[in-house]
Amino acid sequence: MTYEFDIAFSLMKTMKERFLFNFNVSLSILGIIVGVAFLIFALSVYDGYVKRIETIIFSIYPQITLQNDTNPNDEVDWSILDEEESNVCDEICSGKIILKQPEENLSLNNFTGTPFDLKQYQIIKTLLKGKNNILHVSPVIFEEKHFTYHYFKENEKVTAISKLRVLGVDSKDGQHFVPEIERIVHEPSLLKLLSTNEPVGLISIELYEELFGYVPLAQEKINKRVFFQLGNENLELRVIGIFRLGVHNIAKNMIITPLAVAQQLFDLKNGASFLGVSLNAPYEAKQTSQKLEEILAEQNILVFNWLTVADDLFNSLSFYRKIVMITLFMSILITAFNIYNNLTLMILERKSLIGILMSMGVKKSALYKIFLIISQFEAFIGVTIGLLIGGIGGYFFSHYLNQTLAEFLPVQDASVAIDAISVIGIMIFVGIVCAVTAYISARKAANLDVVQCLQSE
């Protein structure tokens, strides 16, 4: 088969062999490069940057939430709740909810069932230990209510009553149900303090500015005090740092504390609002949640996953990804027509050479092999260069987006991701397209009349 390679490379060169590839071959390779580069660019940006944005936007939600399926009052009239829910929906649709005055109730807890106690948590933790895709399980308090508190602003005591949202995490070595806290808090020592039971907390940059009137510098060490009035007792909370979630409105009044501190703030001794489950593969949350429902069937537990928070959004993004893939794959198919035209032109230009080869006894099968070698060489060069251009282009584009969005969405570590399976699929697809095109062209060349080919000299 060596002579077939020699003939194939000879056909790809220019007539006077000044250049490695003739114009037709170069044009075919260029078409493949453009199609593959745009395809890899789109997929790498989506699978890397866009998915990273998704996990950041919804990072405040546990990847899987385990909630008690019991209610402290078993005699609740659910018809009243349904009617109330319907009224709220009507208010939202009419826009009244936006103009509504702050609610006067002193407590607004997020959970409707009974809180978890530590005994129940230990049972569930044991049941889930070593299960596939489960990273860790942590008790979480995520509640809000109106607090009475005071603090000092420029040595002046300020007393306030406002609704605050508290996220209490059981952090061990900086790992808990909100993996994005590692992104929004840049100082590792602050994360370690959340592993203790000390009355410390991190507050959002918006809340810090509202309370103390300025935004601290990145290198500034923060040591503020906020004093909460809890019935007959007071809790002194030491503010040790700030965090920034960016797109989250819920962060405007949010405080992150150790679990024990949040329990004290909401009078939930040895309890938690729910259990947060972190996953090794967040996008497999639906499948994992179904398995957890089976494992915890006897525990009277409700299982939710983070993808259901915005199910329509994720389905739309997945649909757009498929549309982009189909469109760009179509561009590669269109490139096949370009390859066919270029091979046809090459046949016309090298008609006499093909005639000489056939007169020397070169079989039709050898012609098929020669054209297959040419097409696969074009595919290999085009896919390789296209992968490099698409990957590098996606990297710089994501870097540009990081800088552009930094003002309101700090995602400096978001980058592209090139899936090996997708790359292999693209290579196989391009190879098949080029092979089919080469077969059609080779068949056309094999059916040429030898005498007419020699007379064309």
C-alpha positions in Angstrom: 0.0 0.0 0.0 3.1 2.2 0.1 2.8 3.2 -3.6 -0.8 4.3 -3.0 0.3 6.7 -0.3 3.0 8.1 -2.7 0.4 8.6 -5.4 -2.1 10.2 -3.0 0.5 12.7 -1.7 1.6 13.3 -5.3 -2.0 14.2 -6.3 -2.3 16.6 -3.3 0.7 18.6 -4.3 0.7 21.4 -6.8 1.5 20.7 -10.5 5.1 22.0 -10.1 5.4 20.7 -6.6 6.2 24.1 -5.2 3.8 23.7 -2.3 2.8 20.8 -0.1 -0.9 21.0 -1.0 -2.6 22.3 -4.1 -5.3 24.9 -3.9 -8.2 22.4 -4.0 -6.8 20.3 -1.1 -6.1 23.5 0.9 -9.6 24.7 0.4 -11.1 21.4 1.5 -8.9 21.5 4.7 -9.9 25.1 5.3 -13.6 24.2 5.1 -13.2 21.4 7.7 -11.1 23.7 10.0 -13.8 26.3 10.0 -16.7 23.9 10.7 -14.8 22.0 13.4 -13.4 25.2 15.0 -16.9 26.7 15.4 -18.3 23.4 16.7 -15.6 22.9 19.3 -15.8 26.6 20.2 -19.5 26.5 20.9 -19.4 23.1 22.7 -16.4 24.0 24.9 -17.9 27.4 25.9 -21.3 25.8 26.7 -20.0 22.7 28.5 -17.4 24.7 30.4 -18.4 28.4 30.9 -22.2 28.2 30.6 -22.5 25.2 32.9 -20.1 26.9 35.4 -22.4 29.9 35.3 -25.4 27.7 36.0 -23.8 26.1 39.0 -22.8 29.6 40.3 -26.2 31.1 39.8 -27.9 28.2 41.6 -25.1 27.6 44.0 -27.1 28.8 47.0 -29.4 25.7 46.6 -28.2 22.3 47.8 -27.4 20.0 44.9 -29.9 17.6 46.7 -32.1 18.7 49.6 -33.5 16.2 52.1 -36.5 17.6 53.9 -38.8 16.2 56.6 -42.1 15.0 55.2 -44.0 15.6 58.5 -45.8 18.6 59.8 -46.0 19.7 63.4 -49.8 20.2 63.0 -51.4 17.1 61.5 -54.8 18.8 61.5 -53.9 21.4 58.9 -56.7 22.2 56.5 -54.9 21.9 53.2 -57.8 23.4 51.3 -57.1 26.7 53.0 -53.5 26.5 52.0 -54.5 25.8 48.4 -56.8 28.8 48.4 -54.0 31.0 49.9 -51.5 29.8 47.3 -54.0 30.6 44.5 -54.5 34.1 46.0 -50.7 34.7 46.1 -50.3 33.6 42.5 -53.1 36.0 41.5 -51.2 38.8 43.3 -48.0 38.0 41.6 -49.6 37.9 38.2 -51.2 41.3 38.8 -48.0 42.9 40.1 -49.5 43.6 43.5 -46.8 41.5 45.3 -44.2 44.0 44.3 -46.0 46.9 45.9 -46.9 45.0 49.0 -45.7 46.5 52.4 -43.2 44.5 54.5 -44.9 41.8 56.5 -45.4 42.5 60.1 -44.9 38.9 61.4 -41.7 38.5 63.4 -40.7 35.2 62.0 -40.6 33.8 58.5 -39.2 30.3 58.5 -38.6 28.5 55.2 -39.4 25.0 56.2 -43.0 23.8 56.6 -42.4 20.4 58.2 -40.6 19.6 61.4 -36.8 20.3 61.5 -34.3 17.5 61.5 -32.7 16.5 64.8 -29.2 15.2 65.1 -30.3 11.6 65.7 -32.3 11.5 62.4 -29.3 13.1 60.7 -26.9 10.4 61.9 -29.3 7.7 60.6 -29.5 9.2 57.2 -25.8 9.9 57.1 -25.2 6.2 57.8 -27.6 5.1 55.1 -26.0 7.3 52.5 -22.4 6.5 53.4 -20.3 5.3 50.5 -23.2 5.6 48.0 -22.3 6.5 44.4 -22.0 10.2 43.5 -22.5 11.3 47.2 -19.7 13.6 48.3 -21.0 14.5 51.8 -24.2 15.2 53.7 -24.5 18.2 56.0 -27.3 19.6 58.2 -28.2 23.1 57.1 -30.2 26.0 58.5 -31.5 28.4 55.9 -34.1 30.6 57.4 -35.1 34.2 57.7 -37.0 36.3 60.2 -37.1 39.8 61.6 -34.3 40.4 64.1 -33.8 43.2 66.6 -30.1 44.1 66.7 -27.7 46.9 67.2 -24.2 47.7 66.0 -21.7 50.6 66.0 -21.2 52.9 63.1 -18.5 55.4 63.5 -18.6 54.9 67.3 -22.4 55.6 67.2 -24.8 52.9 68.4 -27.4 52.1 65.8 -30.4 49.9 66.6 -32.4 48.3 63.8 -35.2 45.8 63.2 -35.0 44.1 59.8 -35.5 40.8 58.1 -32.2 38.9 57.8 -31.6 35.6 56.0 -29.2 33.2 57.8 -27.4 30.3 56.3 -26.0 28.0 59.0 -23.6 25.4 57.7 -21.9 22.5 59.3 -18.5 23.1 57.6 -15.7 20.6 57.9 -12.4 21.6 56.3 -14.3 24.1 54.3 -16.7 21.5 52.7 -20.4 21.8 53.1 -23.5 21.8 51.0 -22.7 25.1 49.2 -19.5 24.4 47.3 -19.5 27.9 45.8 -18.7 29.5 49.2 -15.1 28.6 48.4 -15.4 30.8 45.4 -17.1 33.8 47.0 -14.8 33.8 50.1 -11.2 34.2 49.1 -9.6 33.9 52.5 -9.2 30.2 53.5 -8.9 31.1 57.2 -12.4 32.5 57.2 -13.8 29.2 56.0 -12.0 27.4 58.8 -13.7 29.6 61.3 -17.0 28.4 60.0 -16.0 24.9 61.2 -16.1 26.1 64.8 -19.0 26.9 67.1 -17.7 30.5 67.7 -20.3 33.3 67.2 -18.7 34.5 63.9 -20.3 35.2 60.6 -19.7 36.3 57.0 -22.2 38.9 55.6 -22.9 39.8 52.1 -21.2 42.8 50.6 -24.6 44.5 50.1 -25.5 44.1 53.8 -22.1 45.3 54.9 -22.5 48.4 52.9 -26.0 49.0 54.2 -24.9 48.6 57.9 -21.5 50.2 57.9 -21.8 52.6 55.0 -18.8 51.5 52.9 -17.4 48.6 51.0 -14.2 47.2 52.5 -11.0 46.7 50.5 -10.0 43.2 49.5 -7.0 43.2 51.8 -8.8 44.8 54.7 -9.3 42.7 57.8 -12.8 42.9 59.1 -13.7 42.8 62.8 -17.2 44.3 63.3 -19.7 43.4 66.0 -23.5 42.9 65.7 -25.5 42.3 68.8 -28.8 40.4 68.4 -31.6 40.5 71.0 -33.0 37.0 71.4 -35.7 37.2 74.0 -34.0 37.7 77.4 -30.6 36.9 75.9 -28.2 38.7 73.7 -25.9 37.2 71.1 -22.8 39.0 70.0 -21.9 38.1 66.4 -18.4 38.9 65.2 -18.4 39.8 61.5 -15.1 38.4 60.2 -15.5 38.8 56.4 -17.8 39.5 53.5 -18.9 37.5 50.5 -20.4 38.3 47.1 -22.9 36.1 45.3 -23.3 38.7 42.5 -26.6 37.9 40.8 -28.5 36.8 43.9 -31.0 39.2 45.4 -31.3 36.9 48.4 -27.7 37.8 49.3 -28.7 41.4 50.1 -29.7 40.6 53.7 -27.8 37.3 54.1 -25.4 36.1 56.8 -23.4 32.9 56.8 -22.7 31.4 60.2 -21.6 28.1 61.8 -24.6 25.8 62.3 -24.5 26.1 66.1 -24.9 29.9 65.8 -27.8 29.7 63.4 -29.5 27.2 65.7 -29.2 29.8 68.5 -30.6 32.6 66.3 -33.7 30.5 65.4 -34.0 28.6 68.6 -33.4 25.3 66.8 -31.4 23.4 69.4 -29.9 20.2 67.8 -32.0 20.8 64.7 -31.7 21.9 61.1 -34.0 23.1 58.4 -33.0 20.4 56.0 -30.0 18.2 55.0 -27.9 19.3 52.1 -26.2 16.7 49.9 -23.1 17.6 47.8 -22.5 15.5 44.7 -19.4 14.6 42.7 -21.4 15.1 39.5 -24.0 17.9 40.1 -25.6 17.4 36.7 -26.5 13.8 37.7 -28.7 15.1 40.5 -31.9 13.8 39.1 -30.7 10.2 38.8 -29.1 10.4 42.3 -32.2 11.9 43.9 -34.3 9.0 42.5 -31.9 6.5 44.1 -32.0 8.4 47.4 -35.8 8.2 47.4 -35.5 4.4 47.2 -32.8 4.3 50.0 -34.8 6.6 52.3 -38.2 5.2 51.5 -38.8 4.3 55.2 -37.5 7.6 56.6 -40.5 9.8 55.6 -38.1 12.1 53.7 -38.8 14.5 50.7 -35.9 14.6 48.2 -35.4 17.6 45.9 -32.6 18.3 43.5 -31.1 21.6 42.4 -32.0 21.2 38.7 -35.7 21.4 39.5 -35.2 25.0 40.8 -35.2 26.2 37.2 -36.2 23.1 35.2 -37.5 25.1 32.2 -34.2 27.1 32.0 -32.0 24.0 32.0 -34.2 22.3 29.5 -34.1 25.3 27.2 -30.3 25.6 27.5 -30.0 21.9 26.7 -32.3 22.4 23.7 -30.3 25.3 22.4 -27.1 23.3 22.7 -28.7 20.6 20.5 -29.8 23.2 18.0 -26.3 24.7 17.9 -24.8 21.2 17.4 -27.1 20.3 14.6 -26.5 23.6 12.9 -22.8 23.3 13.0 -22.9 19.7 12.0 -24.8 20.8 9.0 -22.0 23.2 8.2 -19.6 20.3 8.1 -22.0 18.4 5.8 -22.0 21.5 3.5 -18.2 21.3 3.6 -18.6 17.8 2.1 -20.0 19.4 -1.1 -16.9 21.6 -1.2 -14.6 18.6 -0.8 -16.5 16.8 -3.6 -16.1 19.7 -5.9 -12.4 20.0 -5.1 -11.9 16.3 -5.7 -13.8 16.6 -9.0 -11.5 19.5 -10.1 -8.5 17.5 -9.1 -9.7 14.6 -11.3 -10.1 17.0 -14.2 -6.6 18.5 -13.6 -4.9 15.1 -13.2 -7.0 13.3 -15.8 -3.9 12.2 -17.8 -2.1 11.0 -14.7 -5.1 8.9 -13.7 -5.2 7.5 -17.3 -1.5 6.6 -17.0 -2.0 4.8 -13.7 -5.0 2.8 -15.1 -3.0 1.9 -18.2 -0.2 0.6 -16.0 -2.6 -1.8 -14.4 -3.7 0.1 -11.3 -6.9 -1.5 -10.1 -10.1 0.4 -9.3 -9.8 -0.7 -5.7 -6.4 1.1 -5.6 -8.0 4.2 -6.8 -10.6 4.0 -4.1 -7.8 3.7 -1.5 -5.9 6.6 -3.0 -9.0 8.9 -2.7 -9.7 7.6 0.7 -6.2 8.4 1.8 -6.6 12.0 0.5 -9.9 12.5 2.2 -8.8 11.1 5.5 -5.6 13.2 5.4 -7.7 16.3 4.8 -10.1 15.2 7.7 -7.2 14.6 10.1 -5.4 17.9 9.4 -8.7 19.9 9.4 -10.0 18.3 12.7 -6.6 18.8 14.4 -6.3 22.4 13.5 -10.0 23.0 14.1 -9.7 21.6 17.6 -6.8 23.8 18.4 -8.4 27.0 17.1 -11.8 26.2 18.6 -10.3 25.3 22.0 -8.0 28.3 22.2 -10.7 30.6 20.9 -13.1 29.4 23.6 -10.5 29.9 26.3 -9.9 33.5 25.4 -13.6 34.2 24.9 -14.4 32.8 28.4 -11.5 34.8 29.8 -13.0 37.9 28.2 -16.4 37.1 29.6 -14.9 36.6 33.1 -13.5 40.2 33.0 -16.6 41.6 31.4 -19.0 40.1 34.0 -16.7 40.6 37.0 -18.6 43.6 38.1 -21.8 41.7 39.0 -20.9 38.0 38.6 -17.5 37.1 40.0 -16.7 33.9 38.1 -13.0 34.3 37.5 -12.4 30.6 37.5 -15.0 29.8 34.8 -13.4 28.3 31.7 -14.0 26.1 28.7 -14.4 22.3 28.9 -13.7 20.0 26.0 -15.5 16.7 26.3 -13.3 13.8 25.0 -16.4 11.8 23.9 -17.6 14.9 21.9 -14.2 15.3 20.3 -14.1 11.6 19.3 -17.6 11.8 17.9 -16.7 14.9 15.8 -13.6 13.1 14.5 -15.6 10.0 13.5 -18.4 12.2 11.9 -15.9 14.2 9.8 -14.0 11.0 8.9 -17.2 9.4 7.7 -18.3 12.4 5.7 -15.0 12.7 4.0 -14.9 8.9 3.3 -18.3 9.0 1.6 -17.3 12.0 -0.4 -14.1 10.3 -1.4 -15.9 7.1 -2.4 -18.2 9.1 -4.8 -15.3 10.9 -6.3 -13.2 7.7 -6.6 -16.1 6.0 -8.3 -16.3 8.8 -10.8 -12.5 8.5 -11.5 -12.6 4.7 -11.8 -15.3 5.0 -14.5 -13.2 7.3 -16.7 -12.2 6.0 -20.1 -8.4 5.2 -20.2 -8.0 6.3 -23.9 -9.8 9.6 -23.3 -7.7 10.3 -20.3 -4.4 9.7 -22.2 -5.7 11.8 -25.1 -6.2 14.7 -22.7 -2.5 15.0 -22.2 
